[in-house]
Amino acid sequence: MDEKQHKRAIRAWTMYDWANSAFATTIMAAVLPVYYASVAAANLPGNLATVYWAYTTSISLLIAAILSPILGAVADFSGAKKRFLTIFMLLGVTATALLYFVRTGDWLMASIFFILGDLGFAGSLVFYDSLLPHVAGPDEIDQVSSRGYAIGYLGGGLLLAINLAMIMLAPQELTGLMTRLSFLSVALWWFVFSIPLLKWVSEPPRRIMPGESGRNPIAVSFKRLGHTFREITRYRDLFIFLVAFWFYNDGIGTIIKMATIYGAEIGIGQTTLIGTLLMVQFVGIPFAFLFGWLAKKIGTKKSIYLSLLVYTGIAIAGYFMQKEWHFWALGFAVATVQGGSQALSRSLFGRMVPKSKSAEFFGFFSVSEKFAGIAGPLIFGLVSQFMGSSRLGIISLILFFIIGASLLTFVNEKEGIRVAEKEEKELIEAAVSAD
């Protein structure tokens, strides 16, 4: 690939972050949860709307976590990372568009469409992330991953701002219609801006091992997964990193998920809550780029340590939060590290996986991401309930950052990269002999 094609492929790859982030902001975070509670589940008694939404999000997370490694292994064997990305993208786009038809009382329809949409979103990200080591060279992978997150912040934030303006400025009798049109806008945005990746990013070469030719892809995939589990000690540093990532990403995810409801509990107004959410999207853009630059200057692991130190400070400051400007300030602090910590975690993991098995390994990365959304909120809830204060629940998140950072110290990045390169060489040699 010449330099011009290489740069075009990188731009096309990062545009998928721009495309899918609209689902994360409008559907997952800001608009659909409110519409679900106030319209789709408006006829449910008590707190059943909140309960059913919690079940909905948990089911979608569990399905994605189970399928990710299996589908990743199938994509590696079939040489079909882009094909699988396209299938899941279209599933997500279609389900998101169908949310337009959700009206008062249609909570079950809304739940089904969201589960399918979230499955499309999460599934496509497995194959999108798995393309990173193929698109970016070892000396630029941190910067490319960070650029993706920055572009994602811009795209997701821009469409969210447009959708919120549509909804909030519309006459009251048109609020529901504007909300449903915002769901259609996400589907269209997601589809249109996925096209550059499908057009300009090449499918990585397929590697068939001896004895795999002509066999059932599902059977081969389970065999490959079994081999990976049996050889897990071979990927010691990669495995330790996954556990470390599980802990600190759990803390990060809990802050993101619980910030709005925690702010509302202590009296923060809706305007501040929505405004801070938008601010995080746009402030996160330059800081995502900054962390890509920082990784080149001080190293990827040290940059992640810095982000976890800031998150620890955020959790401590959250305990003392009382006024609205406090929420703005903490939102700004989150924006400085949210994209950088996630982008560098993705690129560090991408360095330590064999390229020919990138979809399989990013399937495990996805599992770690999905299950990272379980323990943190649970600990937050239990501590808040038993101690009688959500402030203590916020403080409890420090534990996730401390454990995650401590485990990260045991990750030998250079050894992990060496093992991945050696494995890739063996896979290529085996594939050649199989031909």
Solvent accessible surface area in square Angstrom, and as a share of the most:
residue,aa,sasa,rsa
1,M,144,0.64
2,D,83,0.43
3,E,107,0.48
4,K,150,0.63
5,Q,82,0.37
6,H,38,0.17
7,K,105,0.45
8,R,70,0.26
9,A,3,0.02
10,I,8,0.04
11,R,131,0.48
12,A,3,0.03
13,W,0,0.00
14,T,5,0.03
15,M,49,0.22
16,Y,0,0.00
17,D,11,0.06
18,W,36,0.13
19,A,0,0.00
20,N,5,0.02
21,S,16,0.10
22,A,0,0.00
23,F,0,0.00
24,A,34,0.26
25,T,9,0.05
26,T,0,0.00
27,I,0,0.00
28,M,76,0.34
29,A,56,0.43
30,A,18,0.14
31,V,8,0.05
32,L,1,0.00
33,P,31,0.20
34,V,90,0.52
35,Y,11,0.04
36,Y,1,0.00
37,A,49,0.38
38,S,68,0.44
39,V,37,0.21
40,A,0,0.00
41,A,2,0.02
42,A,54,0.42
43,N,103,0.53
44,L,35,0.18
45,P,92,0.58
46,G,81,0.78
47,N,104,0.53
48,L,58,0.29
49,A,15,0.11
50,T,91,0.53
51,V,41,0.24
52,Y,55,0.21
53,W,42,0.15
54,A,49,0.38
55,Y,129,0.49
56,T,4,0.03
57,T,48,0.28
58,S,66,0.43
59,I,84,0.43
60,S,1,0.00
61,L,31,0.15
62,L,87,0.43
63,I,61,0.31
64,A,3,0.02
65,A,3,0.03
66,I,103,0.52
67,L,60,0.30
68,S,4,0.03
69,P,14,0.09
70,I,36,0.18
71,L,34,0.17
72,G,0,0.00
73,A,0,0.00
74,V,10,0.06
75,A,0,0.00
76,D,4,0.02
77,F,5,0.02
78,S,30,0.20
79,G,15,0.14
80,A,1,0.01
81,K,6,0.03
82,K,36,0.15
83,R,149,0.55
84,F,31,0.13
85,L,0,0.00
86,T,36,0.21
87,I,96,0.49
88,F,18,0.07
89,M,1,0.00
90,L,77,0.38
91,L,57,0.29
92,G,0,0.00
93,V,19,0.11
94,T,74,0.43
95,A,3,0.02
96,T,0,0.00
97,A,28,0.22
98,L,63,0.31
99,L,1,0.00
100,Y,48,0.18
101,F,118,0.49
102,V,0,0.00
103,R,130,0.47
104,T,95,0.55
105,G,23,0.22
106,D,41,0.21
107,W,68,0.24
108,L,105,0.52
109,M,71,0.32
110,A,0,0.00
111,S,9,0.06
112,I,84,0.42
113,F,32,0.13
114,F,5,0.02
115,I,26,0.13
116,L,65,0.32
117,G,1,0.01
118,D,16,0.08
119,L,22,0.11
120,G,0,0.00
121,F,23,0.10
122,A,2,0.02
123,G,6,0.06
124,S,0,0.00
125,L,39,0.20
126,V,4,0.03
127,F,1,0.00
128,Y,0,0.00
129,D,12,0.06
130,S,0,0.00
131,L,1,0.00
132,L,0,0.00
133,P,6,0.04
134,H,53,0.24
135,V,10,0.06
136,A,6,0.05
137,G,20,0.19
138,P,101,0.63
139,D,117,0.60
140,E,45,0.20
141,I,5,0.03
142,D,5,0.03
143,Q,40,0.18
144,V,2,0.01
145,S,0,0.00
146,S,1,0.01
147,R,84,0.31
148,G,0,0.00
149,Y,45,0.17
150,A,0,0.00
151,I,38,0.19
152,G,4,0.03
153,Y,13,0.05
154,L,62,0.31
155,G,0,0.00
156,G,0,0.00
157,G,0,0.00
158,L,71,0.35
159,L,8,0.04
160,L,0,0.00
161,A,34,0.27
162,I,81,0.41
163,N,0,0.00
164,L,17,0.08
165,A,44,0.34
166,M,56,0.25
167,I,26,0.13
168,M,119,0.53
169,L,150,0.74
170,A,22,0.17
171,P,71,0.45
172,Q,164,0.73
173,E,141,0.63
174,L,71,0.36
175,T,48,0.28
176,G,31,0.30
177,L,60,0.30
178,M,37,0.16
179,T,7,0.04
180,R,19,0.07
181,L,60,0.30
182,S,0,0.00
183,F,0,0.00
184,L,65,0.33
185,S,28,0.18
186,V,0,0.00
187,A,6,0.04
188,L,117,0.58
189,W,34,0.12
190,W,0,0.00
191,F,83,0.35
192,V,63,0.36
193,F,58,0.24
194,S,0,0.00
195,I,79,0.40
196,P,37,0.23
197,L,0,0.00
198,L,48,0.24
199,K,135,0.57
200,W,95,0.33
201,V,3,0.02
202,S,73,0.47
203,E,63,0.28
204,P,10,0.07
205,P,84,0.53
206,R,122,0.44
207,R,52,0.19
208,I,27,0.14
209,M,30,0.13
210,P,79,0.50
211,G,62,0.60
212,E,9,0.04
213,S,91,0.58
214,G,86,0.83
215,R,98,0.36
216,N,88,0.45
217,P,53,0.33
218,I,88,0.45
219,A,44,0.34
220,V,0,0.00
221,S,0,0.00
222,F,107,0.45
223,K,108,0.46
224,R,20,0.07
225,L,14,0.07
226,G,22,0.21
227,H,73,0.32
228,T,1,0.01
229,F,123,0.51
230,R,166,0.61
231,E,60,0.27
232,I,56,0.28
233,T,114,0.67
234,R,75,0.28
235,Y,7,0.03
236,R,122,0.45
237,D,7,0.03
238,L,7,0.03
239,F,100,0.42
240,I,31,0.16
241,F,0,0.00
242,L,27,0.13
243,V,50,0.28
244,A,0,0.00
245,F,2,0.01
246,W,63,0.22
247,F,47,0.19
248,Y,1,0.00
249,N,14,0.07
250,D,0,0.00
251,G,0,0.00
252,I,1,0.00
253,G,16,0.16
254,T,0,0.00
255,I,13,0.07
256,I,74,0.37
257,K,107,0.46
258,M,40,0.18
259,A,34,0.26
260,T,74,0.43
261,I,107,0.54
262,Y,5,0.02
263,G,0,0.00
264,A,54,0.42
265,E,114,0.51
266,I,41,0.21
267,G,58,0.56
268,I,9,0.05
269,G,29,0.28
270,Q,123,0.55
271,T,110,0.64
272,T,7,0.04
273,L,19,0.09
274,I,40,0.20
275,G,20,0.19
276,T,6,0.04
277,L,54,0.27
278,L,39,0.19
279,M,42,0.19
280,V,15,0.09
281,Q,16,0.07
282,F,75,0.31
283,V,28,0.16
284,G,0,0.00
285,I,30,0.15
286,P,76,0.48
287,F,53,0.22
288,A,0,0.00
289,F,93,0.39
290,L,78,0.39
291,F,8,0.03
292,G,1,0.01
293,W,130,0.46
294,L,28,0.14
295,A,7,0.05
296,K,133,0.56
297,K,125,0.53
298,I,76,0.39
299,G,30,0.29
300,T,6,0.04
301,K,37,0.16
302,K,127,0.54
303,S,0,0.00
304,I,0,0.00
305,Y,63,0.24
306,L,72,0.36
307,S,0,0.00
308,L,4,0.02
309,L,123,0.61
310,V,47,0.27
311,Y,0,0.00
312,T,27,0.16
313,G,36,0.34
314,I,12,0.06
315,A,1,0.01
316,I,77,0.39
317,A,40,0.31
318,G,3,0.03
319,Y,72,0.27
320,F,132,0.55
321,M,7,0.03
322,Q,123,0.55
323,K,121,0.51
324,E,74,0.33
325,W,159,0.56
326,H,40,0.18
327,F,16,0.07
328,W,94,0.33
329,A,49,0.38
330,L,30,0.15
331,G,8,0.08
332,F,93,0.39
333,A,25,0.19
334,V,16,0.09
335,A,1,0.01
336,T,21,0.12
337,V,3,0.02
338,Q,23,0.10
339,G,1,0.01
340,G,1,0.01
341,S,0,0.00
342,Q,37,0.17
343,A,0,0.00
344,L,0,0.00
345,S,0,0.00
346,R,9,0.03
347,S,0,0.00
348,L,0,0.00
349,F,0,0.00
350,G,2,0.02
351,R,48,0.18
352,M,1,0.01
353,V,5,0.03
354,P,1,0.00
355,K,85,0.36
356,S,9,0.06
357,K,10,0.04
358,S,0,0.00
359,A,0,0.00
360,E,0,0.00
361,F,4,0.02
362,F,1,0.01
363,G,0,0.00
364,F,30,0.13
365,F,5,0.02
366,S,6,0.04
367,V,33,0.19
368,S,11,0.07
369,E,55,0.25
370,K,33,0.14
371,F,68,0.28
372,A,2,0.02
373,G,15,0.14
374,I,80,0.41
375,A,21,0.16
376,G,0,0.00
377,P,34,0.22
378,L,101,0.50
379,I,60,0.30
380,F,10,0.04
381,G,32,0.31
382,L,72,0.36
383,V,39,0.23
384,S,17,0.11
385,Q,135,0.60
386,F,154,0.64
387,M,121,0.54
388,G,68,0.65
389,S,36,0.23
390,S,16,0.10
391,R,59,0.22
392,L,55,0.28
393,G,0,0.00
394,I,12,0.06
395,I,53,0.27
396,S,23,0.15
397,L,0,0.00
398,I,29,0.15
399,L,104,0.52
400,F,10,0.04
401,F,3,0.01
402,I,98,0.50
403,I,55,0.28
404,G,0,0.00
405,A,25,0.19
406,S,54,0.35
407,L,48,0.24
408,L,0,0.00
409,T,83,0.48
410,F,123,0.51
411,V,4,0.02
412,N,78,0.40
413,E,39,0.18
414,K,170,0.72
415,E,61,0.27
416,G,5,0.04
417,I,42,0.21
418,R,121,0.44
419,V,19,0.11
420,A,4,0.03
421,E,108,0.48
422,K,97,0.41
423,E,6,0.03
424,E,26,0.11
425,K,129,0.55
426,E,67,0.30
427,L,20,0.10
428,I,60,0.31
429,E,95,0.43
430,A,28,0.22
431,A,7,0.06
432,V,102,0.58
433,S,85,0.55
434,A,41,0.32
435,D,153,0.79
